[in-house]
Amino acid sequence: MKENLIGMFDSGLGGLSVLKALMAMVPDVPAVFVADQRYCPYGTLSDALILNRSLAICDWLTAQGATQIVVACNTATSVAIESLRAHCSVPVTGIEPAIKPAAARTVSGKIAVLATAATLRTERYHSLTDRYGRSVTLHAVTPEGWVEVVENNLTEDNTRRRCVARVLQPLLEEGVDQLVLGCTHYPFLRPFIEELVPAGVEIHDPAPAVISRAASLMNQPAALTVPEGGKYRFCTTGSASEMQKALRRLLGLNGVVQNLSDLTTQSNSLPGRL
């Protein structure tokens, strides 16, 4: 039986929060992670370009021997997941805002979904709110600057605190008691979120549920041998040296990063941003 190899991708570094969950929950399984940083953030791109990038990356991951793919990006999931499942020869697991558990646990009846503009405009997101959000007051917000703070290594704590507070303070004043992290970058700001929110406000990160789902699709037994080059491979369409710094900062890893700057879209075209 073929050994497991998880292919995982995001527009940038945020998906490392999902990889972190994989490392904690299924530590014996190797993974290849692609950060499409040349096009980050996906939240400002057209749906056509997001779909093209997602298809190209999934084809590359499959060619590397991935036995399944985890889309560690809420925006790519919202825009492209059905097309990816139809296109790929291996199982594809996506990630989406945890509206269902937030709506079930709220006491105030007010929840906030923090996500990119591209995620919030999709039919998939509106389907989630129709199914699970009808009984609550839902505040959908795109946090200005949060992705950039994580991507650009803005490590000065007060800068990150101010960035988080600008978004969360109005929501807390409205009585929101459930915060749904609808972008995989946002968990890396969780320490600053937790500093600000009072007791009783819950934070929902769907990464563990995504990895539980991925684990259920793995070949058995799980791979126990470390593949050539190490258990985890890291790739970026941006700067390999900058991503190496990010791995140390975000995961405490000294990983070698492969540059994939020549990874083109399915159509070899570069449609513009919105």
N, C-alpha and C positions, 0 to 999 in steps of 0.2 A: 504494500500500500504506500502511496506517495506520501512523503513527509510533509508536514504542514509548513507553509511559508505565507505569512500574512503580507499582502500588499496594502499599503495605506497611503492616502494623500490628502493634502489640504492646499489652499491657496498660499499658505505661508507656514508660520511657526505654530499657529494655534493647535493644529492637529497633534502636536507633541503632547498635549494634555490627554488625548485619547491613547497615544502610545504609552504614556506613563501608566494609564490604567491597565493596558495590556501587560506591561512589565510587572505590575504588582499582582495581577490576577492569574495570568498564565505565563509564568516566567520562563518556562522551558521552550516556548514557541518563538522562532525567529521571525523577523519582519524586515521589510524594505519600505522605507518612508520617503515619499516625494513631497517636497515643498515647492509649489509652483510660484516662487517669489517674484519672478519676472512679471507676473500678472496680478500680484497681490495689491489690494484686496479684491476678491471676486465680487464683493458687494456693490462695486461701482461699475461692473461690466455688463454688457448685454447678455441676455439669456443664450443667444446663439454662440457667443464666445465661451461662456461658461460650459456649455454642452460640448463644444469642440475640444476644449482643454481637458475636460473630464474623460472623454472618449480616448484621446491621445494618450493620456497618462495610464488609463486602465489597460490599453493595448500594450504599453511598454511594461507595465507590471506583470501582465500575463506572460509576456515573452521572457521575463526573468524567472518564471516558474512559480508565480504566486498561485496558491491553491484556493484562495479566496481574497476578496478585496473589501477593505473597510474605507468608506468615504468619510474621512474625519473632518468634514466641512459641512456645516448646516446649509450654506448657500448652494453648494454643489448638489447636496442631497435634494434640496427643495426644487431645484431646477432640472436635475438630470437623472435622478435615481431610476425612474422607470425605463428610460432609454438605456441606461447602463446595464440594467438587469436583462433587457432584451438583447443587448449587444454582446455581453461578455459570456465566455464559456465556463466561468467559475462563479460561485455565489458572490453576491454583492450586498453588503450591509451598510445602511446609511445611518445618519444621526439627525434627529429633529428635536425641536424644543419640547421640554417635558411639561406640556400644558395639562395633560390628564392628571398626573399626581398633584400638581400645584392646585388645580381646581378642586380636587378632592380634599385637600388638606387646609384650605384657607378658612380662617375664622372671620375675618373682616369682609370676605367676599370680593376682595380686590387683589389681583395678581398683576405682575409686570413681566412682560416678555421682552428681553433685551436681545436684539438680533440685527443683522444687516438689513439695509433697505431692500436688497434683492430677495432675501428670505421672506420678508414681510409682504412682498407683493405677489408671491406665487400662489397658485391654486392649491398646492399641497399645504401651505400654511393656513390658508383660509378654510380648508377642509378640517384641519385640526381644531381650529377655533369653533367651527360649526358643530363639531362632534362633542367637544369637551368644555368649551368656554361660554356656552349660552347662559349658564346659571351664575356667572361671575361678571364683575366689571374688570375688563382686561385693558391694561395700558401697554401698548406696543411702542417700543422706543428703540431707536438706533443710537447707541452711545457714541457721541462724537469723540474721536481720538483714541478710543480704547484699543482698536487693532494696531494703530500706529505706535502706541506706547509699547506694546509687546514686540512688534516687529523691529522697531528702531532702537531697541536697547536703551530706552529712557529710564535709567535705573535710579534716578534721584527720587527718593521716597515721597517727598512733598509734592513733586510734580504729579506722581501717580495718584496720590491722595486727592489732590485738587481735581484731577480729571474724573475720578470716580465720584467724588462728592457732587460735582456739577450735575451729574446724571441722576444719582440716587436720592439726593435730598428732596427734590420736589415729589418724587414717588412716595417716599416715606411720609411726607407731610399729607399726602392724599390717603394714607392709611393702608398702603400695600403691605401685605404680610407674607407674600410668596414672590421670590425672584427667580425667574427662569433664565438660565444662561443659554441663549440661543445661538452662540458662536463659540467655537472651540478655543479662540484666543482668550475669552473672558475668564476662564478658570485661573489663568496665571495672574489675574488681579484679585483673586479671592481674598488674600490676606487683608487687602485694603477695603474690600467690601465688608468683610466681617468686622473690621474696626468701626465701621460706620453704622451698621444695622443694629437695632436693639434686639434684646431677647424676644423670641416669638416670631421673628422673621426668618423664614426658611429659604435656603438657596438650593436650587435644583440644577445639578450637572448631570447630563445623561450619559456621560462616558462609561461609567461602570455597566449600565444596562446594555450599551452597544457591545462592549467586550463580552458580556455574558451571552449575548446572541451569537457573536462570532465564535465563541468557544463551543457552542452547541452544534456548529456546522463543521468543526474540525474533524479531520481524519483521526481515527484512533488506532494505536495510541499516539499521543502527541510526540512530536519530534524531540528527542533528547540529545541529539548530537549537534554541536555548534558548527554551522556551515563555514566553508572557507571564507576568510575575510571578517569573521566575527558574527555574533548572533544578530546584530542589528546593522543594517546598511542605511545610510542617509544620503539623499540626493536633493539637489536644488537646481532650479532654472535661474537662480540669482547668483549671489556671491558665495562660493564654497567656504572661504575663510570667515566670512561674517556668520554663516550658519554654524561653523565649528564653535565660535564664541558663544552663540546662542545655546548650543547643546550643553556647554559647561554651565551657563547661567541658569537655564530652565530645567535641565535634567541631571546636572552634575556628571555628565559623560564627556569623555575625550574621544569623540568619534571622528572617523575619517569621512569626509563628505565628497561625493562625486558630483561634478558639474554636468547638468543636462541642458545646457543652453541651446542645444540644437534640437530639442524635443519640440516638434512643430505640431500645430493643430491638425485635425483630420483633413481640413480643406487647404492647409498651408496658407490660410489667409489670416489676417489680424483685424477683425472687426473692431470698431472703436468702442470706447467706454460710453456709458450713458451720459 
